[in-house]
Amino acid sequence: MLKFTIEENLKDEKTFWRNAAEYAMRLVMSPRTAALRFRDTRSLSLPLFRPDIGNIFGQTNSYGPMAPGLDFAFGFFGSDYVERAKQRGWLITDDGQTSPAVWSRARELNIELTLEPVRGLKIQLTTNRTDNRNEQMQFMYDNVAPTLSGSFTKTHIAIATALGSSSAGDGYYSKAFSNFIDYIPVIADRVEQQYHGVNYPTGGFMNGNAHAGNPFNPEVGTISATSSDVLIPAFIAAYSGTSPGKQYLSPFPSFAHALPNWRVTYDGLIQLGNLSNIFKSFTLTHAYQCTYSVGSYSSYLNWISADGSNLGFTLDELTGNPVPSSPYNISSVAITEKFAPLIGAAITFKNELTLSAEYRDSRTLTLNTSAGQVVEATTRGLTVGAGYKIVGFNTFLKMKGSGVGVSNDLTINADFSLQHTQALIRRIESNYSQPTSGTRTMNMNISANYVMSRRITMGMFFDHQVNTPIVSTSTYPTTNTSFGITLNLSLAR
């Protein structure tokens, strides 16, 4: 007699292609949340408006077409509205009237995206660009250019030159600053190339000038190597690690040049092996924040556009010749970068013991075009902490009257940190670096809090801080120590 037994093979064999497909699907499904915010705010302050205001949408027909117009009533207007209102006779332009019109516009675009490519790994990306612009127009006078002002900021990436250091031993040498000096003539040549084929304007201070209407001639006056038009692109390229030949030249780049910042957290380590039997939680963190900003700027009063764009000319007071320049007088720009933290860990054990450690690094790079210098301020710090909670500590003390309706917990925390700060001035013309301040700080803090009853909490603390100056002329070494006992009494019902 023959007997056949058929058994189902439940063994799950994963091939290379199956694994690849699963990882690819996980990557496709990694986006978890996305948020897009766009804000466009416009305002116009228009004094000396002549027509009376009507009752329906604020319109009147006493001065030709509806005034001030439906476009104005519903906010669909630009800075050119002032000139149109003037041409229609709606504005008072009598002698002695000097109240300017002020046009403001603020644009902000912010994108946030959260990814989870693998279980426990979360990546949050943030991209932002904010552009605030103002125009002040003296419409009562003919042929007067508006005065421009505003501010600008965007998310940026300068990680290519991050985490560097300099000391007195090497004369505070900086590869990024050395590149900055080398990039200036390259950027100056690229800016000048934009003016080839452009004719000098004929209005404004060029009225009657021998060069008016003629093609641009570098021998008459060329781009200044110390102007903001040259220094800002060279500064961004040098400290961002980009090529000077590919660096954008505008001080207000478009959103296409806004680069994302990120924050990464990973809490999946306890899923490995038997780590879940040791740790209650184990989280690693890393964050990078960087912005490029133009704090404030204005415009040149004698600037004239050459072709209706930002290419134009200003008057050289020494030679009386036109020199190429953008309309913006930008005194300073800054790149602010933070690793907050570069790497951090927070651990909680099964017995409620907590440990934490993180290393932070930040710098602020400020280009002062009017002073011809770069100011570098850096801060680096390491922080280590520990904490432990003893639940029901009264079982050890055996104090009478405690433990009634409350758990007499004792919480102990200790933190230790080391921080290093330094500020340098790097002069562009002389290629010389000079420290202005610097401090090394050590801080130790220990605290303990004991819940005696529902209304009384007793605590003790000890804090010790040592400040050691790196630049001897800046300050003196100092040591501060404080300790004491606290007693908190709650009278709330």
C-alpha positions as CSV (number, residue, x, y, z in Angstrom):
1,M,0.0,0.0,0.0
2,L,1.3,3.4,-0.9
3,K,0.6,6.5,1.3
4,F,1.2,10.1,0.1
5,T,1.4,13.0,2.5
6,I,1.2,16.5,1.2
7,E,2.4,19.3,3.4
8,E,2.3,23.1,2.7
9,N,5.6,24.8,2.7
10,L,5.2,28.0,4.7
11,K,8.8,29.0,4.3
12,D,8.9,32.6,3.1
13,E,11.9,32.9,0.8
14,K,12.6,36.5,-0.2
15,T,14.5,36.9,-3.4
16,F,16.7,39.9,-4.3
17,W,14.0,41.3,-6.6
18,R,11.3,41.0,-3.9
19,N,13.5,42.8,-1.4
20,A,14.3,45.5,-3.9
21,A,10.6,45.9,-4.7
22,E,9.7,46.2,-1.0
23,Y,12.4,48.8,-0.3
24,A,11.4,50.7,-3.5
25,M,7.7,50.7,-2.3
26,R,8.8,51.9,1.1
27,L,10.7,54.7,-0.4
28,V,7.7,55.7,-2.6
29,M,5.5,55.6,0.5
30,S,8.0,57.6,2.7
31,P,6.3,61.0,2.4
32,R,4.0,61.3,5.5
33,T,2.9,64.9,5.6
34,A,3.3,67.9,3.4
35,A,2.4,71.5,4.0
36,L,2.5,74.5,1.6
37,R,2.0,78.1,2.7
38,F,2.1,81.1,0.4
39,R,1.4,84.6,1.6
40,D,1.2,87.8,-0.6
41,T,0.5,91.0,1.3
42,R,0.2,94.3,-0.4
43,S,-0.5,97.8,0.9
44,L,-0.5,101.3,-0.5
45,S,-0.5,104.5,1.4
46,L,-1.6,107.2,-1.0
47,P,-1.9,110.7,0.5
48,L,-3.3,113.8,-1.3
49,F,-6.0,111.9,-3.0
50,R,-8.4,114.4,-4.6
51,P,-11.7,112.7,-5.5
52,D,-14.5,112.1,-2.9
53,I,-15.1,108.5,-2.0
54,G,-18.5,107.0,-3.0
55,N,-20.8,104.7,-1.1
56,I,-20.5,101.6,-3.4
57,F,-17.1,99.9,-3.1
58,G,-15.7,103.4,-2.3
59,Q,-16.2,104.5,-5.9
60,T,-17.1,107.9,-7.4
61,N,-17.7,109.0,-11.0
62,S,-17.0,112.7,-10.4
63,Y,-13.5,112.4,-11.9
64,G,-13.9,110.5,-15.1
65,P,-13.7,106.7,-14.6
66,M,-14.6,105.2,-11.3
67,A,-12.1,106.5,-8.7
68,P,-10.1,105.0,-7.0
69,G,-11.1,102.0,-9.2
70,L,-12.3,98.5,-8.6
71,D,-8.7,97.2,-8.9
72,F,-7.8,99.4,-5.9
73,A,-10.9,98.4,-3.9
74,F,-10.2,94.7,-4.3
75,G,-6.5,94.9,-3.9
76,F,-5.4,94.1,-7.4
77,F,-3.0,96.9,-7.9
78,G,0.8,97.5,-8.1
79,S,3.2,100.3,-7.6
80,D,2.3,101.6,-11.1
81,Y,-1.2,102.6,-9.7
82,V,0.3,105.8,-8.3
83,E,1.4,107.0,-11.8
84,R,-2.0,106.1,-13.3
85,A,-3.8,108.0,-10.6
86,K,-1.5,111.0,-11.2
87,Q,-2.2,110.9,-14.9
88,R,-6.0,110.9,-14.3
89,G,-5.7,114.0,-12.1
90,W,-6.6,112.2,-8.8
91,L,-3.6,113.4,-6.9
92,I,-2.8,116.9,-5.5
93,T,0.6,117.9,-6.8
94,D,0.6,121.6,-5.8
95,D,3.8,123.2,-4.6
96,G,4.7,122.6,-1.0
97,Q,3.1,119.1,-0.9
98,T,5.8,116.6,0.0
99,S,3.9,113.6,1.3
100,P,5.2,110.5,-0.6
101,A,3.2,107.4,-1.5
102,V,4.4,104.2,0.1
103,W,3.9,100.9,-1.6
104,S,4.7,97.7,0.3
105,R,4.7,94.1,-0.7
106,A,5.5,91.0,1.4
107,R,5.8,87.6,-0.2
108,E,6.5,84.4,1.7
109,L,6.6,80.8,0.4
110,N,7.1,78.0,2.9
111,I,7.1,74.3,2.2
112,E,7.3,71.6,4.9
113,L,7.7,67.9,4.1
114,T,8.0,64.9,6.5
115,L,9.5,61.7,5.3
116,E,9.8,58.2,7.0
117,P,11.9,56.1,4.6
118,V,12.4,53.4,7.2
119,R,10.5,52.6,10.4
120,G,11.5,54.9,13.2
121,L,13.5,57.3,10.9
122,K,11.7,60.7,10.5
123,I,13.1,63.5,8.3
124,Q,11.5,66.9,8.3
125,L,12.4,69.2,5.5
126,T,11.7,72.9,5.6
127,T,12.2,75.4,2.7
128,N,11.3,79.1,3.1
129,R,11.7,82.4,1.2
130,T,10.5,85.7,2.5
131,D,10.8,88.9,0.5
132,N,9.7,92.3,1.9
133,R,9.9,95.3,-0.4
134,N,8.9,99.0,-0.1
135,E,8.8,101.8,-2.6
136,Q,8.5,105.4,-1.5
137,M,7.4,107.6,-4.4
138,Q,7.5,111.4,-4.5
139,F,4.8,111.6,-7.2
140,M,4.5,115.4,-6.9
141,Y,7.8,115.8,-8.7
142,D,8.5,114.6,-12.3
143,N,11.3,112.1,-13.1
144,V,12.1,111.3,-9.5
145,A,13.0,107.6,-9.0
146,P,11.3,105.8,-6.2
147,T,13.3,105.1,-3.0
148,L,13.5,101.3,-2.5
149,S,13.9,99.5,0.8
150,G,13.1,96.2,2.4
151,S,14.5,92.9,3.8
152,F,15.0,89.4,2.5
153,T,15.6,85.9,3.9
154,K,15.7,82.3,2.5
155,T,16.8,78.9,3.7
156,H,20.3,78.1,2.6
157,I,23.0,75.4,2.8
158,A,26.6,76.3,3.7
159,I,27.5,72.8,5.0
160,A,30.5,72.6,2.6
161,T,32.5,75.0,4.8
162,A,30.9,74.2,8.2
163,L,32.6,72.7,11.2
164,G,35.9,74.5,10.4
165,S,38.1,76.1,13.1
166,S,40.9,78.7,13.2
167,S,43.4,79.6,15.9
168,A,46.2,82.1,16.6
169,G,48.8,79.4,15.7
170,D,48.0,79.7,12.0
171,G,47.0,83.3,12.0
172,Y,43.3,82.5,12.1
173,Y,43.6,81.2,8.5
174,S,40.3,80.3,6.8
175,K,40.1,78.5,3.5
176,A,36.6,80.0,2.9
177,F,37.8,83.5,3.4
178,S,40.8,82.9,1.2
179,N,38.4,81.7,-1.5
180,F,36.3,84.8,-1.0
181,I,39.3,87.0,-1.8
182,D,40.1,84.9,-4.9
183,Y,36.5,85.0,-6.1
184,I,36.1,88.8,-6.1
185,P,37.8,89.4,-9.5
186,V,35.9,86.4,-11.1
187,I,32.5,87.8,-9.9
188,A,33.5,91.4,-11.0
189,D,34.2,90.1,-14.5
190,R,30.9,88.3,-14.7
191,V,29.0,91.4,-13.5
192,E,30.7,93.6,-16.0
193,Q,29.9,91.1,-18.8
194,Q,26.2,91.8,-18.2
195,Y,26.7,95.4,-19.3
196,H,28.3,94.6,-22.7
197,G,25.9,95.7,-25.4
198,V,23.9,97.9,-23.0
199,N,23.6,101.6,-23.8
200,Y,24.0,104.4,-21.3
201,P,20.7,106.0,-20.3
202,T,19.8,109.5,-21.5
203,G,17.7,110.8,-18.6
204,G,18.5,112.0,-15.1
205,F,22.1,112.9,-14.4
206,M,23.0,111.6,-17.9
207,N,21.0,114.4,-19.6
208,G,23.6,116.3,-21.6
209,N,26.4,113.8,-20.8
210,A,28.7,113.0,-23.7
211,H,28.2,109.3,-23.1
212,A,24.4,109.3,-23.1
213,G,23.0,106.8,-25.5
214,N,26.3,105.3,-26.4
215,P,27.3,101.6,-25.7
216,F,28.8,100.8,-22.3
217,N,32.5,101.4,-22.3
218,P,34.6,99.9,-19.3
219,E,37.2,102.7,-19.8
220,V,34.6,105.3,-18.8
221,G,33.8,103.5,-15.6
222,T,33.5,99.8,-14.7
223,I,32.1,97.8,-11.9
224,S,33.7,98.4,-8.5
225,A,35.3,95.3,-6.9
226,T,34.3,96.7,-3.5
227,S,30.6,97.1,-4.4
228,S,27.9,95.0,-3.0
229,D,27.1,93.7,-6.5
230,V,30.5,91.9,-6.5
231,L,31.1,91.2,-2.8
232,I,27.8,89.5,-2.0
233,P,27.9,86.8,-4.8
234,A,31.6,86.2,-4.0
235,F,30.7,85.9,-0.3
236,I,27.9,83.4,-0.9
237,A,30.0,81.3,-3.3
238,A,33.0,81.1,-0.9
239,Y,31.1,80.2,2.2
240,S,28.6,77.9,0.5
241,G,31.3,75.9,-1.4
242,T,29.9,76.8,-4.9
243,S,31.8,77.7,-8.0
244,P,32.2,81.5,-8.7
245,G,31.5,80.8,-12.3
246,K,28.0,79.3,-11.5
247,Q,27.1,81.4,-8.5
248,Y,23.9,83.5,-9.0
249,L,24.5,87.2,-9.0
250,S,21.3,88.6,-7.6
251,P,21.2,89.5,-3.8
252,F,17.6,88.4,-3.8
253,P,17.6,84.9,-5.4
254,S,14.3,83.2,-6.5
255,F,12.7,80.3,-4.7
256,A,14.5,77.9,-7.0
257,H,17.7,78.8,-5.0
258,A,16.0,78.3,-1.6
259,L,17.6,75.1,-0.2
260,P,15.9,72.9,2.4
261,N,16.9,72.7,6.0
262,W,16.2,69.4,7.9
263,R,15.7,67.7,11.2
264,V,16.3,63.9,11.6
265,T,15.1,61.7,14.4
266,Y,15.6,58.0,14.8
267,D,14.1,55.9,17.6
268,G,14.2,52.4,16.0
269,L,17.3,51.2,17.7
270,I,15.4,49.4,20.5
271,Q,13.9,47.2,17.8
272,L,17.3,45.7,17.2
273,G,18.1,42.5,19.0
274,N,17.3,42.5,22.7
275,L,17.8,46.2,23.2
276,S,14.1,46.6,24.1
277,N,14.9,44.6,27.3
278,I,17.4,47.2,28.4
279,F,16.0,50.5,27.1
280,K,12.6,52.0,27.3
281,S,13.5,54.5,24.6
282,F,16.6,55.4,22.6
283,T,16.4,58.4,20.3
284,L,19.1,59.9,18.0
285,T,18.6,63.5,16.7
286,H,20.3,65.7,14.1
287,A,19.2,69.1,12.9
288,Y,20.6,71.6,10.4
289,Q,19.3,75.2,10.1
290,C,20.8,77.7,7.8
291,T,19.5,81.0,6.4
292,Y,20.8,83.7,4.1
293,S,19.4,87.1,4.9
294,V,19.6,90.8,3.9
295,G,18.7,92.6,7.0
296,S,17.8,95.9,5.4
297,Y,18.7,97.8,2.3
298,S,17.9,101.1,0.5
299,S,18.4,102.4,-3.0
300,Y,20.8,105.0,-4.6
301,L,19.0,108.3,-5.2
302,N,20.9,109.0,-8.4
303,W,20.6,105.5,-10.0
304,I,19.1,105.3,-13.5
305,S,18.0,102.1,-15.1
306,A,19.6,101.3,-18.5
307,D,17.1,98.9,-20.0
308,G,14.2,98.8,-17.6
309,S,15.7,96.1,-15.4
310,N,18.1,96.2,-12.4
311,L,21.0,97.0,-14.8
312,G,21.8,100.7,-14.5
313,F,24.3,103.3,-13.6
314,T,25.1,105.7,-10.8
315,L,27.2,108.8,-10.9
316,D,30.9,108.7,-9.8
317,E,31.3,111.8,-7.8
318,L,35.1,111.9,-8.4
319,T,35.1,111.6,-12.1
320,G,31.6,112.6,-13.1
321,N,31.3,109.5,-15.2
322,P,28.5,106.9,-15.1
323,V,29.5,103.6,-13.4
324,P,27.5,100.4,-13.7
325,S,25.5,99.5,-10.5
326,S,22.4,97.8,-9.3
327,P,19.8,100.1,-7.7
328,Y,20.3,98.5,-4.2
329,N,22.6,99.9,-1.6
330,I,23.1,96.9,0.6
331,S,25.3,97.5,3.6
332,S,25.4,94.0,5.0
333,V,24.2,90.4,4.4
334,A,24.5,87.4,6.7
335,I,24.6,83.6,6.6
336,T,23.5,82.0,9.9
337,E,24.1,78.3,10.3
338,K,23.2,76.0,13.2
339,F,23.7,72.3,13.9
340,A,21.1,72.0,16.6
341,P,22.3,69.5,17.4
342,L,25.0,68.0,15.1
343,I,24.4,64.7,17.0
344,G,22.3,64.1,20.0
345,A,21.1,61.1,22.0
346,A,18.4,60.7,24.6
347,I,18.2,57.3,26.5
348,T,15.8,56.0,29.0
349,F,16.5,52.7,30.7
350,K,14.0,50.3,32.1
351,N,14.9,51.4,35.6
352,E,13.9,55.1,34.7
353,L,17.5,56.2,34.5
354,T,17.8,58.8,31.8
355,L,21.0,59.9,29.9
356,S,21.3,62.6,27.3
357,A,24.2,64.1,25.3
358,E,24.4,66.4,22.4
359,Y,27.0,68.5,20.5
360,R,26.0,71.8,18.9
361,D,27.8,74.0,16.5
362,S,26.7,77.3,15.1
363,R,28.2,80.3,13.3
364,T,27.1,83.7,12.0
365,L,28.9,85.1,9.0
366,T,28.2,88.8,8.4
367,L,29.5,90.6,5.3
368,N,29.7,94.3,5.9
369,T,30.2,95.8,2.4
370,S,30.5,99.4,3.6
371,A,33.3,98.5,6.0
372,G,34.9,96.0,3.7
373,Q,35.0,93.2,6.3
374,V,33.6,89.8,7.3
375,V,32.6,89.1,10.9
376,E,32.7,85.5,11.9
377,A,31.0,84.5,15.2
378,T,31.2,80.8,16.2
379,T,29.8,78.8,19.1
380,R,30.5,75.1,19.9
381,G,29.2,73.2,22.9
382,L,28.9,69.7,24.4
383,T,26.2,69.0,26.9
384,V,25.9,65.8,28.9
385,G,23.0,65.1,31.3
386,A,21.7,62.4,33.6
387,G,18.5,62.0,35.6
388,Y,17.0,59.4,37.9
389,K,13.7,59.2,39.7
390,I,13.3,57.1,42.9
391,V,9.6,56.4,43.2
392,G,8.3,56.2,46.8
393,F,11.5,57.4,48.3
394,N,9.8,57.6,51.7
395,T,10.1,53.8,52.0
396,F,13.8,54.5,52.6
397,L,13.3,57.6,54.9
398,K,10.3,56.2,56.7
399,M,9.1,59.7,57.6
400,K,5.7,59.9,59.4
401,G,3.0,61.8,57.7
402,S,4.4,61.3,54.2
403,G,3.0,59.1,51.5
404,V,-0.6,60.0,52.3
405,G,-2.4,60.3,48.9
406,V,0.9,61.1,47.0
407,S,4.0,59.2,45.9
408,N,7.0,60.6,47.6
409,D,9.3,60.7,44.6
410,L,12.9,61.9,44.6
411,T,14.1,63.3,41.3
412,I,17.8,63.9,40.7
413,N,19.2,65.7,37.6
414,A,22.8,66.5,36.7
415,D,24.1,68.4,33.7
416,F,27.6,69.2,32.5
417,S,28.4,71.5,29.5
418,L,31.5,72.9,27.8
419,Q,31.1,75.8,25.4
420,H,33.5,77.6,23.2
421,T,32.7,81.0,21.6
422,Q,34.8,83.1,19.3
423,A,34.4,86.2,17.1
424,L,36.8,87.3,14.4
425,I,37.0,90.3,12.0
426,R,38.5,89.5,8.6
427,R,39.4,92.6,6.6
428,I,39.0,92.2,2.8
429,E,41.4,94.8,1.5
430,S,44.4,93.7,3.7
431,N,43.4,90.0,3.9
432,Y,44.0,90.3,7.7
433,S,42.1,88.5,10.5
434,Q,41.8,89.8,14.0
435,P,40.1,88.2,17.0
436,T,37.7,90.5,18.9
437,S,36.3,88.2,21.6
438,G,36.4,84.6,22.8
439,T,35.4,82.6,25.8
440,R,35.6,79.0,27.1
441,T,32.8,78.2,29.5
442,M,32.4,75.2,31.7
443,N,29.1,74.7,33.6
444,M,28.0,72.0,36.1
445,N,24.5,71.9,37.5
446,I,23.0,69.4,40.0
447,S,19.5,69.5,41.4
448,A,17.3,67.2,43.6
449,N,13.6,67.6,44.3
450,Y,11.6,65.5,46.9
451,V,7.9,65.5,47.0
452,M,7.2,65.5,50.8
453,S,3.4,65.8,50.5
454,R,0.7,66.9,48.3
455,R,1.5,70.6,49.1
456,I,5.2,70.6,50.0
457,T,8.2,70.0,47.7
458,M,11.7,70.3,49.0
459,G,14.7,70.8,46.7
460,M,18.5,71.4,46.6
461,F,20.6,72.8,43.9
462,F,24.3,73.4,43.0
463,D,25.5,75.4,40.1
464,H,29.2,76.0,39.2
465,Q,30.4,78.0,36.1
466,V,33.9,78.9,35.0
467,N,34.5,81.4,32.2
468,T,38.0,81.5,30.7
469,P,38.7,84.2,28.1
470,I,40.5,83.1,24.9
471,V,41.3,86.7,23.9
472,S,43.2,88.1,26.9
473,T,42.1,91.7,26.3
474,S,38.4,91.0,26.2
475,T,37.7,90.1,29.9
476,Y,39.0,88.4,33.0
477,P,38.6,84.8,34.1
478,T,35.6,84.4,36.3
479,T,34.1,81.6,38.5
480,N,30.5,81.7,39.7
481,T,29.1,79.2,42.2
482,S,25.6,79.1,43.7
483,F,23.9,76.5,45.9
484,G,20.9,76.4,48.2
485,I,17.7,74.8,49.4
486,T,14.2,75.5,48.1
487,L,10.9,74.8,49.7
488,N,7.7,75.1,47.7
489,L,4.4,75.3,49.5
490,S,1.2,75.1,47.4
491,L,-1.9,76.6,49.0
492,A,-4.2,75.9,46.1
493,R,-7.2,73.7,46.9
